[in-house]
Amino acid sequence: MDPSLLRERELFKKRALSTPAVEKRPAPPSDSSSSKKKKAKVEQGGSSSSKQNTDHSNGSFNLKALSGGSGYKFGVLAKIVNYMKTRHQRGDTHPLTLEEILDETQHLDIGLKQKQWLMSEALVNNPKIEVVDGKYAFKPKYNLKDKKALLRLLDKHDQRGLGGILLEDIEEGLPNAQKAIKALGDQIIFVNRPDKKKILFYNDKSCQFTVDE
């Protein structure tokens, strides 16, 4: 090689080494576009996710609305049965039409399907409701008219060895039960069960006698 060229090459190397250079790598365009794409996907995914959540919440709301509708029907039924029981306990034992019941319970605004359900299924099949000439009345376990009827029932249970009767069953079927029970006095006996429910027994005074120690 020509000596002059060698000298020029050596000078160039020296200048190159004496001048520091900072290398700045530009961000790869593919990474930038990728990050943009990822961000776009995240945003899109977020909106999609929020949309799905909205759809899910809407589905959940619709489901609740459906179950709420069913719950509303059974709520109306429960209110009707409780009302019929309360009026029976007051002494109003005559049957009512469905319209009269709905009027008394303030449910005249229910739909035709719900009325049909009450008439054809709910009230007819309810063990606490009986149908009398197309009307509805409360059906207690023991249908008692007065304190004499209660005493006869307790006496019959005692003679048959059936024991006593739950106070709540008597209160359910006897109008003004507490007044009647109080009037009977010591002709009946109260016994408290372990679950704190009270039972009434007939107090057979013929069995009361003195036994020598």
TORKOL-4160 file (C-alpha; in steps of 0.2 Angstrom, whole numbers, padded with zeros to 4 digits, m for minus):
213
<pt num="1" X="0000" Y="0000" Z="0000"/>
<pt num="2" X="0006" Y="0018" Z="m0003"/>
<pt num="3" X="0014" Y="0025" Z="0012"/>
<pt num="4" X="0005" Y="0041" Z="0010"/>
<pt num="5" X="m0012" Y="0032" Z="0011"/>
<pt num="6" X="m0006" Y="0023" Z="0027"/>
<pt num="7" X="m0001" Y="0039" Z="0035"/>
<pt num="8" X="m0019" Y="0047" Z="0031"/>
<pt num="9" X="m0027" Y="0031" Z="0038"/>
<pt num="10" X="m0017" Y="0032" Z="0054"/>
<pt num="11" X="m0022" Y="0051" Z="0055"/>
<pt num="12" X="m0040" Y="0047" Z="0052"/>
<pt num="13" X="m0040" Y="0033" Z="0066"/>
<pt num="14" X="m0032" Y="0046" Z="0078"/>
<pt num="15" X="m0045" Y="0059" Z="0075"/>
<pt num="16" X="m0059" Y="0046" Z="0076"/>
<pt num="17" X="m0052" Y="0040" Z="0093"/>
<pt num="18" X="m0050" Y="0058" Z="0100"/>
<pt num="19" X="m0068" Y="0063" Z="0095"/>
<pt num="20" X="m0080" Y="0053" Z="0107"/>
<pt num="21" X="m0097" Y="0049" Z="0099"/>
<pt num="22" X="m0113" Y="0046" Z="0108"/>
<pt num="23" X="m0124" Y="0033" Z="0100"/>
<pt num="24" X="m0143" Y="0037" Z="0101"/>
<pt num="25" X="m0153" Y="0022" Z="0095"/>
<pt num="26" X="m0170" Y="0027" Z="0089"/>
<pt num="27" X="m0184" Y="0017" Z="0096"/>
<pt num="28" X="m0189" Y="0004" Z="0083"/>
<pt num="29" X="m0204" Y="0009" Z="0073"/>
<pt num="30" X="m0211" Y="m0009" Z="0075"/>
<pt num="31" X="m0211" Y="m0007" Z="0095"/>
<pt num="32" X="m0219" Y="0010" Z="0094"/>
<pt num="33" X="m0233" Y="0004" Z="0083"/>
<pt num="34" X="m0234" Y="m0012" Z="0094"/>
<pt num="35" X="m0236" Y="m0002" Z="0110"/>
<pt num="36" X="m0249" Y="0009" Z="0101"/>
<pt num="37" X="m0258" Y="m0006" Z="0095"/>
<pt num="38" X="m0257" Y="m0014" Z="0113"/>
<pt num="39" X="m0264" Y="0003" Z="0120"/>
<pt num="40" X="m0277" Y="0002" Z="0107"/>
<pt num="41" X="m0281" Y="m0016" Z="0111"/>
<pt num="42" X="m0281" Y="m0012" Z="0130"/>
<pt num="43" X="m0293" Y="0003" Z="0127"/>
<pt num="44" X="m0304" Y="m0008" Z="0115"/>
<pt num="45" X="m0303" Y="m0022" Z="0128"/>
<pt num="46" X="m0308" Y="m0011" Z="0142"/>
<pt num="47" X="m0323" Y="m0004" Z="0132"/>
<pt num="48" X="m0327" Y="m0022" Z="0127"/>
<pt num="49" X="m0325" Y="m0027" Z="0145"/>
<pt num="50" X="m0335" Y="m0013" Z="0152"/>
<pt num="51" X="m0348" Y="m0017" Z="0139"/>
<pt num="52" X="m0348" Y="m0035" Z="0144"/>
<pt num="53" X="m0350" Y="m0030" Z="0162"/>
<pt num="54" X="m0364" Y="m0019" Z="0157"/>
<pt num="55" X="m0372" Y="m0033" Z="0147"/>
<pt num="56" X="m0369" Y="m0045" Z="0162"/>
<pt num="57" X="m0376" Y="m0032" Z="0174"/>
<pt num="58" X="m0391" Y="m0030" Z="0163"/>
<pt num="59" X="m0393" Y="m0049" Z="0162"/>
<pt num="60" X="m0392" Y="m0050" Z="0181"/>
<pt num="61" X="m0404" Y="m0035" Z="0182"/>
<pt num="62" X="m0416" Y="m0044" Z="0170"/>
<pt num="63" X="m0414" Y="m0060" Z="0180"/>
<pt num="64" X="m0418" Y="m0051" Z="0196"/>
<pt num="65" X="m0432" Y="m0042" Z="0188"/>
<pt num="66" X="m0439" Y="m0059" Z="0183"/>
<pt num="67" X="m0436" Y="m0067" Z="0200"/>
<pt num="68" X="m0443" Y="m0051" Z="0207"/>
<pt num="69" X="m0459" Y="m0053" Z="0197"/>
<pt num="70" X="m0461" Y="m0071" Z="0203"/>
<pt num="71" X="m0457" Y="m0065" Z="0221"/>
<pt num="72" X="m0470" Y="m0051" Z="0219"/>
<pt num="73" X="m0483" Y="m0065" Z="0215"/>
<pt num="74" X="m0479" Y="m0075" Z="0230"/>
<pt num="75" X="m0478" Y="m0059" Z="0241"/>
<pt num="76" X="m0496" Y="m0055" Z="0235"/>
<pt num="77" X="m0501" Y="m0073" Z="0240"/>
<pt num="78" X="m0493" Y="m0072" Z="0257"/>
<pt num="79" X="m0501" Y="m0055" Z="0260"/>
<pt num="80" X="m0518" Y="m0063" Z="0256"/>
<pt num="81" X="m0516" Y="m0078" Z="0267"/>
<pt num="82" X="m0510" Y="m0067" Z="0281"/>
<pt num="83" X="m0525" Y="m0056" Z="0279"/>
<pt num="84" X="m0537" Y="m0070" Z="0278"/>
<pt num="85" X="m0530" Y="m0077" Z="0294"/>
<pt num="86" X="m0531" Y="m0060" Z="0303"/>
<pt num="87" X="m0549" Y="m0057" Z="0298"/>
<pt num="88" X="m0553" Y="m0075" Z="0303"/>
<pt num="89" X="m0546" Y="m0072" Z="0320"/>
<pt num="90" X="m0556" Y="m0056" Z="0322"/>
<pt num="91" X="m0572" Y="m0067" Z="0319"/>
<pt num="92" X="m0575" Y="m0062" Z="0301"/>
<pt num="93" X="m0576" Y="m0080" Z="0294"/>
<pt num="94" X="m0587" Y="m0077" Z="0279"/>
<pt num="95" X="m0579" Y="m0081" Z="0262"/>
<pt num="96" X="m0574" Y="m0067" Z="0250"/>
<pt num="97" X="m0573" Y="m0065" Z="0232"/>
<pt num="98" X="m0555" Y="m0063" Z="0224"/>
<pt num="99" X="m0560" Y="m0045" Z="0220"/>
<pt num="100" X="m0565" Y="m0041" Z="0238"/>
<pt num="101" X="m0549" Y="m0049" Z="0244"/>
<pt num="102" X="m0538" Y="m0039" Z="0232"/>
<pt num="103" X="m0548" Y="m0023" Z="0237"/>
<pt num="104" X="m0545" Y="m0027" Z="0255"/>
<pt num="105" X="m0526" Y="m0030" Z="0253"/>
<pt num="106" X="m0524" Y="m0015" Z="0241"/>
<pt num="107" X="m0519" Y="m0026" Z="0226"/>
<pt num="108" X="m0532" Y="m0021" Z="0213"/>
<pt num="109" X="m0518" Y="m0016" Z="0201"/>
<pt num="110" X="m0511" Y="m0033" Z="0198"/>
<pt num="111" X="m0512" Y="m0040" Z="0181"/>
<pt num="112" X="m0524" Y="m0052" Z="0173"/>
<pt num="113" X="m0511" Y="m0066" Z="0172"/>
<pt num="114" X="m0508" Y="m0064" Z="0191"/>
<pt num="115" X="m0527" Y="m0065" Z="0195"/>
<pt num="116" X="m0528" Y="m0080" Z="0184"/>
<pt num="117" X="m0514" Y="m0088" Z="0194"/>
<pt num="118" X="m0522" Y="m0084" Z="0210"/>
<pt num="119" X="m0539" Y="m0091" Z="0205"/>
<pt num="120" X="m0533" Y="m0107" Z="0196"/>
<pt num="121" X="m0517" Y="m0112" Z="0206"/>
<pt num="122" X="m0512" Y="m0102" Z="0221"/>
<pt num="123" X="m0527" Y="m0100" Z="0232"/>
<pt num="124" X="m0535" Y="m0116" Z="0226"/>
<pt num="125" X="m0520" Y="m0127" Z="0231"/>
<pt num="126" X="m0515" Y="m0117" Z="0247"/>
<pt num="127" X="m0518" Y="m0128" Z="0262"/>
<pt num="128" X="m0524" Y="m0113" Z="0272"/>
<pt num="129" X="m0537" Y="m0107" Z="0260"/>
<pt num="130" X="m0553" Y="m0116" Z="0256"/>
<pt num="131" X="m0565" Y="m0112" Z="0241"/>
<pt num="132" X="m0584" Y="m0110" Z="0246"/>
<pt num="133" X="m0596" Y="m0107" Z="0232"/>
<pt num="134" X="m0583" Y="m0098" Z="0221"/>
<pt num="135" X="m0577" Y="m0088" Z="0236"/>
<pt num="136" X="m0562" Y="m0090" Z="0247"/>
<pt num="137" X="m0561" Y="m0092" Z="0266"/>
<pt num="138" X="m0547" Y="m0096" Z="0279"/>
<pt num="139" X="m0545" Y="m0114" Z="0283"/>
<pt num="140" X="m0537" Y="m0116" Z="0300"/>
<pt num="141" X="m0531" Y="m0133" Z="0307"/>
<pt num="142" X="m0545" Y="m0132" Z="0320"/>
<pt num="143" X="m0560" Y="m0122" Z="0316"/>
<pt num="144" X="m0567" Y="m0117" Z="0333"/>
<pt num="145" X="m0582" Y="m0105" Z="0335"/>
<pt num="146" X="m0580" Y="m0101" Z="0354"/>
<pt num="147" X="m0573" Y="m0107" Z="0371"/>
<pt num="148" X="m0585" Y="m0121" Z="0372"/>
<pt num="149" X="m0579" Y="m0128" Z="0356"/>
<pt num="150" X="m0561" Y="m0127" Z="0362"/>
<pt num="151" X="m0565" Y="m0136" Z="0378"/>
<pt num="152" X="m0574" Y="m0150" Z="0369"/>
<pt num="153" X="m0559" Y="m0151" Z="0357"/>
<pt num="154" X="m0546" Y="m0152" Z="0372"/>
<pt num="155" X="m0557" Y="m0165" Z="0381"/>
<pt num="156" X="m0558" Y="m0176" Z="0366"/>
<pt num="157" X="m0539" Y="m0175" Z="0363"/>
<pt num="158" X="m0537" Y="m0180" Z="0382"/>
<pt num="159" X="m0549" Y="m0195" Z="0381"/>
<pt num="160" X="m0541" Y="m0201" Z="0365"/>
<pt num="161" X="m0524" Y="m0200" Z="0373"/>
<pt num="162" X="m0518" Y="m0187" Z="0360"/>
<pt num="163" X="m0511" Y="m0175" Z="0373"/>
<pt num="164" X="m0512" Y="m0157" Z="0371"/>
<pt num="165" X="m0514" Y="m0144" Z="0356"/>
<pt num="166" X="m0502" Y="m0130" Z="0352"/>
<pt num="167" X="m0508" Y="m0113" Z="0357"/>
<pt num="168" X="m0503" Y="m0106" Z="0340"/>
<pt num="169" X="m0515" Y="m0119" Z="0332"/>
<pt num="170" X="m0529" Y="m0113" Z="0343"/>
<pt num="171" X="m0526" Y="m0095" Z="0341"/>
<pt num="172" X="m0526" Y="m0098" Z="0322"/>
<pt num="173" X="m0543" Y="m0106" Z="0322"/>
<pt num="174" X="m0552" Y="m0098" Z="0337"/>
<pt num="175" X="m0558" Y="m0080" Z="0335"/>
<pt num="176" X="m0553" Y="m0069" Z="0350"/>
<pt num="177" X="m0543" Y="m0084" Z="0356"/>
<pt num="178" X="m0535" Y="m0076" Z="0371"/>
<pt num="179" X="m0552" Y="m0069" Z="0378"/>
<pt num="180" X="m0559" Y="m0087" Z="0377"/>
<pt num="181" X="m0544" Y="m0095" Z="0385"/>
<pt num="182" X="m0544" Y="m0083" Z="0399"/>
<pt num="183" X="m0563" Y="m0086" Z="0402"/>
<pt num="184" X="m0560" Y="m0105" Z="0403"/>
<pt num="185" X="m0548" Y="m0102" Z="0418"/>
<pt num="186" X="m0542" Y="m0118" Z="0427"/>
<pt num="187" X="m0552" Y="m0129" Z="0415"/>
<pt num="188" X="m0536" Y="m0129" Z="0404"/>
<pt num="189" X="m0517" Y="m0131" Z="0408"/>
<pt num="190" X="m0503" Y="m0123" Z="0400"/>
<pt num="191" X="m0486" Y="m0133" Z="0397"/>
<pt num="192" X="m0471" Y="m0125" Z="0389"/>
<pt num="193" X="m0461" Y="m0136" Z="0377"/>
<pt num="194" X="m0442" Y="m0135" Z="0376"/>
<pt num="195" X="m0443" Y="m0124" Z="0361"/>
<pt num="196" X="m0454" Y="m0112" Z="0371"/>
<pt num="197" X="m0470" Y="m0116" Z="0362"/>
<pt num="198" X="m0485" Y="m0117" Z="0373"/>
<pt num="199" X="m0497" Y="m0132" Z="0373"/>
<pt num="200" X="m0514" Y="m0133" Z="0380"/>
<pt num="201" X="m0521" Y="m0148" Z="0389"/>
<pt num="202" X="m0538" Y="m0152" Z="0396"/>
<pt num="203" X="m0538" Y="m0151" Z="0415"/>
<pt num="204" X="m0548" Y="m0167" Z="0420"/>
<pt num="205" X="m0553" Y="m0163" Z="0437"/>
<pt num="206" X="m0560" Y="m0181" Z="0440"/>
<pt num="207" X="m0541" Y="m0187" Z="0440"/>
<pt num="208" X="m0537" Y="m0175" Z="0454"/>
<pt num="209" X="m0537" Y="m0185" Z="0471"/>
<pt num="210" X="m0527" Y="m0186" Z="0486"/>
<pt num="211" X="m0514" Y="m0200" Z="0488"/>
<pt num="212" X="m0508" Y="m0205" Z="0506"/>
<pt num="213" X="m0489" Y="m0203" Z="0507"/>
